[in-house]
Amino acid sequence: MLIDLDKCSGCYNCFLACRDEHYGNDFPPISSAQPFNGHFWMQIVERERGKYPKVKVSFIPKPCMHCDDPPCAGASANGAIYKRPDGIVIIDPEKSVGQKEILSSCPHRVIFWNEEKNIPQKCTLCAHLIDEGWQEPRCVEACPTGALLFGDLNDPGSEISKLWSSKKTEVLHPEFELKPRVKYIGIPKRFIAGTVYFKDRDACAENAKVTVTGRGKKQTVRTNNFGDFEFEGLGEGEDFTVKIENSGYTPQSFKVQTKLDVYLGEILLKRSSKK
Amino acid sequence: MGRSRPRRDASRPLTKCPRQDREEVLPLTEKGDPKQKDGNEKRIVKGLGFVGIAADANAVEVDVKNGKIIRINPLHYDRKYQPEEFNPWKIEARGKAFEPSMKSLIPPLSLGYKNRVYSPNRILYPLKRVDWNPEGNRNTENRGKSGYVRISWDEATDIIVSELKRIKQTYGMEAVFSQSDGHAETKTVHAAHGCHRKLLRLLGGFTLQTRNTDSWEGWVWGAKHVWGMENLGQMVPLTNAIQDVSENTDLILFWGCDPETTPWGWGGQLASRACYWFTELGIESIYICPDLNYGAAVHADKWIPIKPNTDAALQLAIAYVWITENLYDKSYIATHAIGFDKFEEYVMGKEEGIPKTPEWASPITGIPARTIKALARKWASKRTTIAHSNGGPFIRGPYSTEPARLEVLLLAMQGLGKPGRHQVKMTEWGLYHQQQRNPWPRPLFVPTLQAADRGWKYEDTPRQFIPKCLVHDAILNPPISWWGTTTLSRDPVEKQFVKSTYPVEGCPEIHMIWTDTPCLVTCWNDGNSILRAYRHPKIEFILAQHPWLENDCTFADIILPSNTKFETEDIGIDIFSGQFDAIFPEPKCIEPRGESKSDYEVVCTIAEKFGLLEEYTGGKSVEEWIKHGYETSGAADHISYEELKEKGYWIVPTDPNWKTHAPGMRDFVNDPEKHPLNTPSGKIEFYSERLAKHFPDDKERPPVPHWVPHGESHQESLYHPRAEKYPLLVCSNHPKWRVHAQHDDMTWLREIPTCKVKGPDGYFYEPLWIHPSDADKRAIRNRDVVMIFNERGTVLAGARVTERIIPGTVYIDHGARYDPIEPAEIDRGGAINTICPHHVTSKHATGQVASGFLVEVAKANLEELMKKFPDAFKRPYSEAAGLCLERVLDKDKRQ
């Protein structure tokens, strides 16, 4: 599955479709019904980014990653977790009874415990439907914007195959090294933004030069007519220097750390003193 | 000081409701084999829009097996037809193409609707208020407090028949007040609203609750005086507006508009795709609103936060910049408008000595003057369109007539109707079955089922009526009079100069209410006053019919269980998607839950007791009405009834000539004399002679639109002394996870972080957005339970401390289910409309006010409240679904 976060509006259709499919419906031998609530086989990680009034919201739909090296399988006894030839990782609802330790084996935390049935449960990519001939799992089918893409990576002609190995795609937590079968486009990084204005004229500073320097790299943008600038896609937790220049005005410089997104607020430029 | 939270919840667990009637309706043990196609498995097409007038949306496929709903899917248009059979459209612009999806773009509200069908909040059998005795003491003051007991259908209908007869004999039939409008599941024969009107007509008449234009107030009461545009005051025709925007627009101002919210229940998520498309084309999106709404959160290139209900000041300052910098289309104004000189005088300060400069507007709006100037200059230099999707903060505040009018004037100053310059609506594309309200490539025709609709009719024009926003005064303080609003929310503008009175001479006051729209308390103005009216002794009998026990239902004396569209056979259309119009027979999916009946069947049952069944049904069975609907829908010329039933749906092909229709107001632009507007002059009226003539002394809606911070009708401004006590403004939009009052018990939606806030007491509170700076001042932390209050009452909510709101303003959706701690005083459910302003839009504009009003917010002391109101806090509660049927059953009768 490929998830294009640049097209995700946060409508939660994928989450709802998963609930709709799995609450009250058993699909042996693939899955047992979800409990009434508390399970998020398709979880949406919702994050507010920035500071007023430069705020955006990012949504990351997060199903089971269907890793090629699934640690959950290693943690399970009795062959309760297996990977199908098509790549889908399944927790057998009968063999997995009582195996609560499986939950903590997943670093992505996408396995949920069903108290009532005493079993661990997670996304099956609706394997029961795929086996019936459905083209897509419920979450993908319900996505109105095309942010979710499902297909056969073994078919080099499929749309997903073409995008899969392109530079645009990335994985969540590559450091886990689990070879996930779910990839992303547009995983939110960090932004540095600000609004520049000229103090003497009380006017938005259009076309001021803004340079951000960090990790030996330098990027430059010009402010727009509102005096706004933004650098998106910067690394997390890195140190940057932001420099704002406009002829006739004293340059301003800031040192920032991108632990979170950074909105520098309103930055006023003063007339440079005449020499 | 430690920052740890006191553990209030441990000692006081909530009384639990059963989570769901599992045994009865959702046997979890049922095993299904997906590989084994069960003979009973069916796929049924239904409409799951929530407009509620025989014109549905959000077509879905419902998979049903063994009498149980398995799943709800989008409708795949191409499942039974080849795409060429319905001629999919394609918009091409700037070297790119946009095409409809081959599946319906349903919202989560439809996708998870199974949840609502099986809600523990469903009313499963008739109920009677335990201390209401039609033969003796009616205890009307206990409405909202007393419990209910189960009674039989026979007993319930006996009481109803005898009460109707008594009221007719004592007062006359006009003493019966029909509340039967508004939104709901959209059904045709089994119409959710207004089925009882025909029976009341047969019995001799009724008094009508007339819907006001609740999502369009400012446009109807204001903009119509500027540009006509019957019946809403919003731009029509919208024909091919999306194509023109795609080709020509540089900048879209989403002004108080949330394209990721309001369109959902009405027609799904094409608006969302459109926003991504506009961005892909390089069109800039600027959102002007107090809250970073859900559209702004993902689509905005820039968010310009503005204090609620101050848009008029911003608009005037923009006009000031344009006038002083000579940045407007003077020749257009000369040929297409009148009265500009008077507007210019007001803007330049010649009328009252205050020029409407950006510096003047800045403290009012909270927007820096330099940003206002930059916006004005940008707008003037770019082909700009304004987008709306109803119901935002822009259009429902006090004096909403003013921003609505000013917006049209600004659009006119930049050549409204010229390429790329429109007012585009991102929702309600099938309204009134009119092609001209659809900005997308049009279908060959718009199907209709109005002939089969058994609900309310536009022809219902009884001699006595009460506007929905004046029900409280009509009951508590009669006689009352008002301007405009007769029996139709679609009244033409001329009706706004007509004064009406209640009670009408020769008519009685109302003494009985029959509602199939039991949500006035949480959807209209000053809900607490409405509740006081409901408890008045002169209201001798309140009868409610509804599928769910919520809101006004708990003030009724008899409650009849109606059911959902899954439990009946019907016929539907989808005309709001913007993608394709469709028609579909709607077979029954599951058996009615409990003893429920459809709204139509409820009235049939009562009609039968009066011996009026034959007259009421028109001698037709449900099946015959369904067929009649098909025959008169327009589809009969294209597909036989048998084939339609066999295939389950039919798609109306796109008009092959859709491109030939002039976009938007182009005809008016090209020849205003030949294509005049529906105003007295035929042009855009910066000064309304007609308003001047009829209401010469109106300071709240003068002939030239003004900035009106407060006045005779409203004192809801930070510039009014009331703000010392209530220093925060409320911004309240149409809800994200509901359609007005619908869907609040959808348990799965309630798990979404922006939907509810779980309090320390385990209760799911309605979220209140508050900026960190305002929260700090009040020692409020994220997830704290807070009180929102003013003179009209108190509402509890769960604090969501967020950067998504302008400081000095709090945000809360409207429509949460009412859960009184003390009826008409304190609400726990978050029904913010209980404390909305009492009065209508302005003196001569009879709209409602539901946003932009003053409150204060403080951390709630739950322990104190629990001590003071122990019963309210002990009521059974379902953690998953919130309120449930159990909570109102009389304690002694509870199992």
Chai-1 contact restraints between the chains, C-beta under 6 A:
chainA,res_idxA,chainB,res_idxB,connection_type,confidence,min_distance_angstrom,max_distance_angstrom,comment,restraint_id
A,S9,B,E260,contact,1.0,0.0,6.0,A-B,restraint_1
A,S9,B,S272,contact,1.0,0.0,6.0,A-B,restraint_2
A,S9,B,V298,contact,1.0,0.0,6.0,A-B,restraint_3
A,C11,B,P108,contact,1.0,0.0,6.0,A-B,restraint_4
A,Y12,B,P108,contact,1.0,0.0,6.0,A-B,restraint_5
A,Y12,B,I752,contact,1.0,0.0,6.0,A-B,restraint_6
A,N13,B,P108,contact,1.0,0.0,6.0,A-B,restraint_7
A,N13,B,L111,contact,1.0,0.0,6.0,A-B,restraint_8
A,L16,B,P108,contact,1.0,0.0,6.0,A-B,restraint_9
A,L16,B,L111,contact,1.0,0.0,6.0,A-B,restraint_10
A,L16,B,G112,contact,1.0,0.0,6.0,A-B,restraint_11
A,L16,B,W748,contact,1.0,0.0,6.0,A-B,restraint_12
A,A17,B,L111,contact,1.0,0.0,6.0,A-B,restraint_13
A,R19,B,W748,contact,1.0,0.0,6.0,A-B,restraint_14
A,D20,B,R71,contact,1.0,0.0,6.0,A-B,restraint_15
A,D20,B,I72,contact,1.0,0.0,6.0,A-B,restraint_16
A,D20,B,G112,contact,1.0,0.0,6.0,A-B,restraint_17
A,D20,B,K114,contact,1.0,0.0,6.0,A-B,restraint_18
A,E21,B,R71,contact,1.0,0.0,6.0,A-B,restraint_19
A,G24,B,L26,contact,1.0,0.0,6.0,A-B,restraint_20
A,N25,B,I70,contact,1.0,0.0,6.0,A-B,restraint_21
A,D26,B,K31,contact,1.0,0.0,6.0,A-B,restraint_22
A,F27,B,P34,contact,1.0,0.0,6.0,A-B,restraint_23
A,A33,B,L28,contact,1.0,0.0,6.0,A-B,restraint_24
A,F36,B,R19,contact,1.0,0.0,6.0,A-B,restraint_25
A,F36,B,A880,contact,1.0,0.0,6.0,A-B,restraint_26
A,N37,B,T747,contact,1.0,0.0,6.0,A-B,restraint_27
A,N37,B,E751,contact,1.0,0.0,6.0,A-B,restraint_28
A,N37,B,A880,contact,1.0,0.0,6.0,A-B,restraint_29
A,E46,B,P753,contact,1.0,0.0,6.0,A-B,restraint_30
A,K51,B,E803,contact,1.0,0.0,6.0,A-B,restraint_31
A,Y52,B,E803,contact,1.0,0.0,6.0,A-B,restraint_32
A,P53,B,W303,contact,1.0,0.0,6.0,A-B,restraint_33
A,P53,B,P305,contact,1.0,0.0,6.0,A-B,restraint_34
A,V55,B,L292,contact,1.0,0.0,6.0,A-B,restraint_35
A,V55,B,E803,contact,1.0,0.0,6.0,A-B,restraint_36
A,V55,B,R804,contact,1.0,0.0,6.0,A-B,restraint_37
A,V57,B,A297,contact,1.0,0.0,6.0,A-B,restraint_38
A,H128,B,P34,contact,1.0,0.0,6.0,A-B,restraint_39
A,E132,B,P34,contact,1.0,0.0,6.0,A-B,restraint_40
A,A142,B,L111,contact,1.0,0.0,6.0,A-B,restraint_41
A,P144,B,L105,contact,1.0,0.0,6.0,A-B,restraint_42
A,P144,B,Q269,contact,1.0,0.0,6.0,A-B,restraint_43
A,T145,B,S272,contact,1.0,0.0,6.0,A-B,restraint_44
A,T145,B,R273,contact,1.0,0.0,6.0,A-B,restraint_45
A,Y197,B,R370,contact,1.0,0.0,6.0,A-B,restraint_46
A,D202,B,R370,contact,1.0,0.0,6.0,A-B,restraint_47
A,A203,B,R370,contact,1.0,0.0,6.0,A-B,restraint_48
A,C204,B,R370,contact,1.0,0.0,6.0,A-B,restraint_49
A,C204,B,A374,contact,1.0,0.0,6.0,A-B,restraint_50
A,N225,B,A374,contact,1.0,0.0,6.0,A-B,restraint_51
A,N225,B,K378,contact,1.0,0.0,6.0,A-B,restraint_52
A,F226,B,A374,contact,1.0,0.0,6.0,A-B,restraint_53
